[in-house]
């Protein structure tokens, strides 16, 4: 049995500990209540100084001076607010100001850390403020998908030949999280990424070609035309599906006959993609073949054929109207469906 005196002391000790915890919590609340307005005023003043400095076309030192007296996270918070609004010379000034304020060097050190959290934080800082050309490309190969994705976001604003080449190498990555961020970066880079992508697409096949086509279709540069024509014959239906719209946008004249041939492809998805591509290319000689595709066994093919005919303009509309008397019920139904929609309703 516990002695009464020991029990009393235990209760008193517990009461003291609870009181200390409550006092600490109360102190934090009180300190936050006192410091929060002061911090808000400090940040507001820094924002005003930075805005005035940028408006006056200030040099990096003046912009860095506007951040003095702030904590590291506060400086980054303000720069992150302004970064999306700046471009060209103004963005360069912000990058140099971050370097002058010591933010860039700190981020570079964090990028070299073995700890995931520090690498990721450093990469995020450099994505916002710029810089890091000596360390960020290596993060495209980082063991963490989160770091690789952040490095891809950084790369969008640093489209050097070296960076683009590394991104293209990773555009066929087996890991979806990495691949999607890399593909997005390449698409956002636009024309700068075309030469490296064209070279990779020229030699790609199968799954690699499919993943590169996902980027090339979005960019739709005529440089991709020859590779797109070749890939219409790829054994993989998924590749043929993506090659068809790329041909329509980059090599429609040269690829019209191949697209027409794909209307007989064994894959429903490929036949539908061929119909859509012929419509996008507005290849009106394909009208008869597209009308026949209204009888296809697959609904997606019939629907794509109807949309393609509608895109052909008056000749296609005439063929849709003639299909109202088609022997096949499915063709009549699809034509009726399309003609009841306003022009461009499914485009």
C-alpha positions as CSV (number, residue, x, y, z in Angstrom):
1,X,0.0,0.0,0.0
2,X,1.3,3.5,-1.0
3,X,2.0,5.7,2.1
4,X,-0.3,8.7,2.4
5,X,2.6,11.2,2.5
6,X,4.1,9.8,-0.8
7,X,0.7,10.0,-2.5
8,X,0.3,13.6,-1.4
9,X,3.7,14.5,-2.7
10,X,3.0,12.7,-6.0
11,X,-0.3,14.7,-6.5
12,X,1.5,17.9,-5.6
13,X,4.3,17.2,-8.1
14,X,1.8,16.4,-10.9
15,X,-0.1,19.6,-10.1
16,X,3.2,21.6,-10.4
17,X,4.0,20.0,-13.7
18,X,0.6,20.7,-15.1
19,X,0.9,24.3,-13.9
20,X,4.3,24.7,-15.6
21,X,2.9,23.3,-18.9
22,X,-0.1,25.7,-18.7
23,X,2.3,28.5,-18.0
24,X,4.5,27.6,-21.0
25,X,1.5,27.4,-23.2
26,X,0.1,30.7,-21.9
27,X,3.5,32.3,-22.4
28,X,3.7,31.1,-26.1
29,X,0.2,32.4,-26.7
30,X,1.0,35.7,-25.0
31,X,4.3,36.0,-26.9
32,X,2.6,35.2,-30.2
33,X,-0.1,37.8,-29.5
34,X,2.6,40.5,-28.8
35,X,5.0,39.6,-31.6
36,X,2.5,38.8,-34.3
37,X,1.4,42.4,-34.9
38,X,5.1,43.5,-34.7
39,X,6.0,40.8,-37.2
40,X,3.2,41.8,-39.5
41,X,4.3,45.4,-39.5
42,X,7.9,44.4,-40.2
43,X,6.8,42.3,-43.2
44,X,4.5,45.0,-44.5
45,X,7.4,47.5,-44.3
46,X,9.7,45.1,-46.1
47,X,7.1,44.5,-48.9
48,X,6.8,48.2,-49.4
49,X,10.5,48.8,-49.5
50,X,10.9,45.9,-52.0
51,X,8.1,47.2,-54.2
52,X,9.6,50.7,-54.3
53,X,13.0,49.3,-55.1
54,X,11.7,47.3,-58.0
55,X,9.6,50.1,-59.3
56,X,12.6,52.4,-59.3
57,X,14.6,49.8,-61.3
58,X,16.9,49.2,-58.4
59,X,20.1,47.3,-58.5
60,X,20.4,43.9,-56.6
61,X,22.1,45.6,-53.6
62,X,19.1,47.9,-53.1
63,X,16.7,45.1,-53.4
64,X,18.7,43.0,-50.9
65,X,18.7,46.0,-48.5
66,X,14.9,45.9,-48.5
67,X,15.1,42.4,-47.0
68,X,17.6,43.2,-44.2
69,X,16.4,42.7,-40.7
70,X,14.1,39.9,-41.8
71,X,14.5,36.2,-40.9
72,X,15.4,33.8,-43.6
73,X,11.9,32.4,-43.9
74,X,10.4,35.9,-43.9
75,X,12.7,37.0,-46.8
76,X,11.8,33.9,-48.7
77,X,8.1,34.4,-48.2
78,X,8.3,37.9,-49.6
79,X,10.4,36.9,-52.6
80,X,8.0,34.0,-53.3
81,X,5.2,36.6,-53.5
82,X,7.1,38.7,-56.1
83,X,8.8,36.0,-58.1
84,X,5.7,35.0,-60.3
85,X,5.1,38.7,-61.1
86,X,8.7,39.4,-62.4
87,X,10.3,38.4,-65.7
88,X,13.3,39.3,-67.7
89,X,15.6,41.9,-66.1
90,X,13.4,42.3,-63.0
91,X,13.6,38.5,-62.3
92,X,17.4,38.7,-62.7
93,X,17.6,41.5,-60.2
94,X,15.6,39.4,-57.7
95,X,17.9,36.4,-58.3
96,X,21.0,38.6,-57.6
97,X,19.3,40.2,-54.6
98,X,18.7,36.7,-53.1
99,X,22.4,35.9,-53.7
100,X,23.4,39.2,-52.0
101,X,21.2,38.4,-49.0
102,X,22.9,35.1,-48.6
103,X,19.7,33.1,-49.4
104,X,21.1,31.4,-52.5
105,X,24.3,30.2,-50.7
106,X,22.2,28.8,-47.9
107,X,20.0,27.0,-50.3
108,X,22.9,25.5,-52.2
109,X,24.3,24.1,-48.9
110,X,20.9,22.5,-48.2
111,X,20.8,21.0,-51.6
112,X,24.0,19.1,-50.8
113,X,22.6,17.6,-47.6
114,X,22.0,13.9,-47.1
115,X,18.7,14.7,-45.4
116,X,15.7,14.7,-47.7
117,X,14.0,17.6,-46.0
118,X,17.0,19.9,-46.3
119,X,17.6,18.9,-50.0
120,X,13.9,19.5,-50.8
121,X,13.8,22.8,-49.0
122,X,17.0,24.0,-50.8
123,X,15.6,23.0,-54.1
124,X,12.3,24.9,-53.5
125,X,14.2,28.0,-52.5
126,X,16.3,27.9,-55.7
127,X,13.2,27.3,-57.8
128,X,11.7,30.6,-56.4
129,X,14.7,32.9,-56.4
130,X,16.8,31.3,-59.2
131,X,20.4,30.4,-59.2
132,X,21.8,27.0,-58.3
133,X,23.0,26.1,-61.8
134,X,26.0,24.3,-60.4
135,X,24.0,22.0,-58.1
136,X,20.4,21.7,-59.3
137,X,20.9,19.6,-62.5
138,X,22.3,16.8,-60.3
139,X,19.0,16.7,-58.4
140,X,17.2,15.4,-61.5
141,X,18.9,12.1,-60.6
142,X,18.1,12.3,-56.9
143,X,16.9,9.2,-55.2
144,X,13.7,11.0,-54.0
145,X,10.9,11.5,-56.4
146,X,9.9,14.7,-54.6
147,X,13.3,16.2,-55.0
148,X,13.4,15.1,-58.7
149,X,10.0,16.7,-59.3
150,X,11.2,19.9,-57.6
151,X,14.3,19.9,-59.8
152,X,12.2,19.6,-62.9
153,X,10.2,22.6,-61.8
154,X,13.5,24.5,-61.4
155,X,14.6,23.4,-64.8
156,X,11.7,25.2,-66.5
157,X,13.4,28.5,-66.0
158,X,16.9,27.2,-66.8
159,X,16.6,25.6,-70.3
160,X,20.3,25.1,-71.0
161,X,21.3,22.3,-73.4
162,X,22.7,20.3,-70.5
163,X,19.5,20.5,-68.5
164,X,17.2,19.8,-71.4
165,X,19.3,16.7,-72.4
166,X,18.9,15.4,-68.8
167,X,15.2,16.0,-68.9
168,X,14.7,14.2,-72.2
169,X,16.7,11.3,-70.8
170,X,14.2,11.2,-67.9
171,X,11.1,11.7,-70.0
172,X,10.9,7.9,-70.5
173,X,11.4,7.2,-66.8
174,X,9.5,4.1,-65.5
175,X,8.5,6.1,-62.3
176,X,5.3,8.0,-63.1
177,X,5.8,10.7,-60.4
178,X,9.2,11.7,-61.9
179,X,8.1,11.2,-65.5
180,X,5.1,13.4,-65.4
181,X,7.0,16.3,-63.8
182,X,9.7,16.0,-66.4
183,X,7.2,15.9,-69.3
184,X,5.5,19.0,-67.9
185,X,8.8,20.8,-67.7
186,X,9.7,20.0,-71.3
187,X,6.3,21.1,-72.5
188,X,6.6,24.4,-70.6
189,X,10.1,25.0,-72.1
190,X,8.5,25.0,-75.6
191,X,10.7,25.4,-78.6
192,X,13.9,25.3,-76.6
193,X,13.2,21.6,-76.0
194,X,12.4,20.6,-79.6
195,X,15.9,19.8,-80.9
196,X,16.7,17.3,-78.1
197,X,13.2,15.8,-78.2
198,X,13.4,15.4,-82.0
199,X,16.7,13.5,-81.7
200,X,15.3,11.2,-79.0
201,X,12.0,10.6,-80.9
202,X,13.9,9.8,-84.1
203,X,15.4,6.7,-82.5
204,X,12.6,5.8,-80.1
205,X,10.2,2.9,-80.3
206,X,7.7,1.1,-78.1
207,X,7.1,2.4,-74.6
208,X,9.9,5.0,-74.9
209,X,8.3,6.4,-78.0
210,X,4.9,6.5,-76.3
211,X,6.3,8.6,-73.4
212,X,8.1,10.9,-75.7
213,X,5.1,11.4,-77.9
214,X,3.1,12.6,-74.9
215,X,5.4,15.6,-74.9
216,X,5.8,16.0,-78.6
217,X,2.1,16.0,-79.3
218,X,1.6,18.9,-76.9
219,X,4.4,20.9,-78.6
220,X,3.4,19.8,-82.2
221,X,6.5,21.1,-83.9
222,X,7.0,20.2,-87.5
223,X,10.4,18.9,-86.7
224,X,8.7,15.8,-85.2
225,X,6.9,15.0,-88.5
226,X,9.3,12.4,-89.9
227,X,9.4,10.5,-86.6
228,X,5.6,10.7,-86.3
229,X,5.2,9.2,-89.7
230,X,7.5,6.3,-88.9
231,X,5.7,5.6,-85.6
232,X,2.3,5.2,-87.3
233,X,3.7,1.8,-88.1
234,X,4.9,0.9,-84.6
235,X,3.7,-2.5,-83.3
236,X,2.3,-0.9,-80.1
237,X,-1.3,0.4,-80.5
238,X,-0.6,3.0,-77.8
239,X,2.2,4.5,-79.9
240,X,0.0,4.5,-83.0
241,X,-2.7,6.3,-81.1
242,X,-0.3,9.1,-80.1
243,X,1.5,9.3,-83.5
244,X,-1.8,9.9,-85.3
245,X,-2.6,13.4,-83.8
246,X,1.1,14.3,-84.1
247,X,1.1,13.5,-87.9
248,X,-2.1,15.5,-88.2
249,X,-0.4,18.6,-86.7
250,X,3.1,18.2,-88.2
251,X,2.9,16.2,-91.5
252,X,-0.7,16.0,-92.5
253,X,-0.1,16.2,-96.3
254,X,2.6,13.5,-96.2
255,X,0.7,11.2,-93.8
256,X,-2.9,11.4,-95.1
257,X,-2.7,8.0,-96.8
258,X,-1.2,6.3,-93.7
259,X,-3.9,7.8,-91.6
260,X,-6.6,6.5,-94.0
261,X,-5.0,3.1,-93.7
262,X,-5.3,3.2,-90.0
263,X,-9.1,3.3,-90.3
264,X,-8.7,-0.5,-90.9
265,X,-6.4,-1.0,-87.8
266,X,-7.3,-3.9,-85.6
267,X,-7.3,-1.6,-82.5
268,X,-10.5,0.4,-81.8
269,X,-8.4,3.1,-80.1
270,X,-6.2,3.5,-83.2
271,X,-9.1,3.7,-85.6
272,X,-10.7,6.4,-83.4
273,X,-7.4,8.3,-83.3
274,X,-7.1,8.1,-87.1
275,X,-10.6,9.5,-87.5
276,X,-9.8,12.3,-85.1
277,X,-6.5,13.1,-86.8
278,X,-8.1,13.3,-90.3
279,X,-10.6,15.7,-88.8
280,X,-7.9,17.8,-87.2
281,X,-6.0,17.9,-90.5
282,X,-9.3,18.8,-92.3
283,X,-8.4,16.3,-94.9
284,X,-11.7,16.5,-96.9
285,X,-10.8,13.7,-99.4
286,X,-11.2,11.4,-96.3
287,X,-14.9,12.2,-96.1
288,X,-16.1,9.0,-97.8
289,X,-13.9,6.8,-95.5
290,X,-15.1,8.7,-92.4
291,X,-18.7,8.2,-93.5
292,X,-18.0,4.4,-93.7
293,X,-16.4,4.6,-90.2
294,X,-19.9,5.6,-88.9
295,X,-20.7,1.9,-89.3
296,X,-17.8,0.7,-87.2
297,X,-18.5,-1.8,-84.4
298,X,-16.9,0.4,-81.8
299,X,-18.9,3.4,-80.5
300,X,-15.7,5.4,-79.9
301,X,-14.8,5.0,-83.6
302,X,-18.2,6.0,-84.8
303,X,-18.2,9.0,-82.5
304,X,-14.7,10.1,-83.6
305,X,-15.7,9.7,-87.3
306,X,-18.8,11.9,-86.8
307,X,-16.8,14.6,-85.0
308,X,-14.2,14.5,-87.8
309,X,-16.9,14.9,-90.5
310,X,-18.3,17.9,-88.6
311,X,-14.8,19.4,-88.6
312,X,-14.6,19.1,-92.4
313,X,-17.2,21.8,-92.6
314,X,-20.0,21.8,-95.3
315,X,-18.7,18.7,-97.1
316,X,-18.7,16.8,-93.9
317,X,-22.1,18.1,-92.9
318,X,-23.5,16.9,-96.2
319,X,-22.1,13.5,-95.6
320,X,-23.6,13.4,-92.1
321,X,-27.0,14.2,-93.6
322,X,-26.7,11.5,-96.2
323,X,-25.8,9.1,-93.4
324,X,-29.3,9.7,-92.0
325,X,-30.5,7.2,-94.7
326,X,-27.7,4.7,-94.1
327,X,-28.6,1.0,-94.1
328,X,-26.8,0.7,-90.7
329,X,-28.8,1.8,-87.7
330,X,-25.6,2.7,-85.8
331,X,-24.6,5.1,-88.6
332,X,-28.0,6.8,-88.7
333,X,-28.0,7.2,-84.9
334,X,-24.5,8.7,-84.8
335,X,-25.3,11.1,-87.7
336,X,-28.5,12.2,-86.0
337,X,-26.6,12.7,-82.7
338,X,-24.0,14.9,-84.4
339,X,-26.5,17.0,-86.5
340,X,-28.6,17.7,-83.4
341,X,-25.6,19.4,-81.7
342,X,-24.5,23.0,-82.4
343,X,-21.5,23.4,-84.6
344,X,-18.3,22.6,-82.8
345,X,-20.2,21.1,-79.9
346,X,-17.8,18.2,-79.6
347,X,-14.7,19.7,-81.0
